[in-house]
Amino acid sequence: MARAEKKEKLKKKNNMRSDRSVRAKSKHATDKNGLLSDVGGIFAGFDYVTLALVLLLTAFGVIMVFSASYYTTVNLSDDALFYLKRQMFFALTGLVVLVFFANFDYHRYYKLGNLLMVTSITLLVLVLLVGINVNGATRWLGFGSFRITPSEFSKLFMIIWTSVFLASDPDNICTQKGLLLLFGVMIVHFGLIFKQPNLSTAIVIAAIMVAIMIVAGLNLWWIGGFAGLGALGGFVILNFMKDTHWYSRLTNWMDPFADSQGEGYQVSQSIIALGNGGIKGLGFGNSVSKNLYLPEPQNDFILAVIGEELGFIGFVILMIVYVFLLYRLILIALKAKDRLGFYLATGVAVLLGLQVIINIAVVTASMPATGITLPFISYGGTSLWVFMAAIGISLNVSRYGKGKKADR
């Protein structure tokens, strides 16, 4: 009898151990599934086509920065992979930025709009006071090899502030007080960035703000007024500022080879590079113009190297990818569930489209040379981070507005 009781107790004890083991395994499985669920939740509801296109462009950009910069790096430093390693770092950190903004509820910008606007102006003032001057332009803040370009952040901050301002009160687009504040902030940004000098970025920011104002219901007379001001500015430069840098920029793009060793040098080399590429290109890594002919080939004129190495076919394929990405961003805007999402996504689409168009126009000598990066591809951390953040905002809008139209 005693032996039977002892056997029964031992059986119960073993059963308890077994239960604890099962519970432990179950808990481990739950934790594991929970972790996977959390990771999956980070990417849930995104417009995955847009995300894939951005990742494709960024990866292609890393490869082309390496190709475009290799010869220059070999000749100027001991580290042939200098630009490659830095661009890879910018791309990886940019992906973190994208994921953060894609998971940051865009409705929170209602509380951050004014702070971002003040921050933008403050940074631009600091640039003029303590900024780093390179080749006669003061556009950077930082120390040593670490630098940021505040005007790049201003593009994103102005998309957010303008969207918040117009979405919080739709009447702001038609009242005198609202319009004065909108144009006042725009003029302050334009003036501070023009002073650096960086006319192209100043124009891009103004154009983005005007575009958001147009979709918000800006009177068409104002649009005509902006076009008139632009024409007047060009007339003044061409007729009364003939000894200035802006006059040289406006006239040399019409015939860059007229001063191919001076003001038109970079554009001339860009045209030569595109001509060398022909239809099929010289092959990856075989660009001639990047070999100390085309200045800073990994930066704003990287498209010339792409055209030379991959030819007209590669050039067109890249443009198709950009057009498809722009199409997806426009779809996100149209499906946004509210005004704020619609305005934010519209601003991002305009930013991308405008910079691609301007960069192509500059590289092909279709407009005066200006410092505008090719989105996701040109070398540089600040520009890539800003575009990653902008795409993240659009992805967040797509998450909340899938299948719905904007309440406009």
Summary of the structure (lengths in Angstrom):
residues: 408
radius of gyration: 26.6
end to end distance: 84.7
largest distance: 117.2
contacts: 1351
relative contact order: 0.14
helix: 74%
strand: 3%
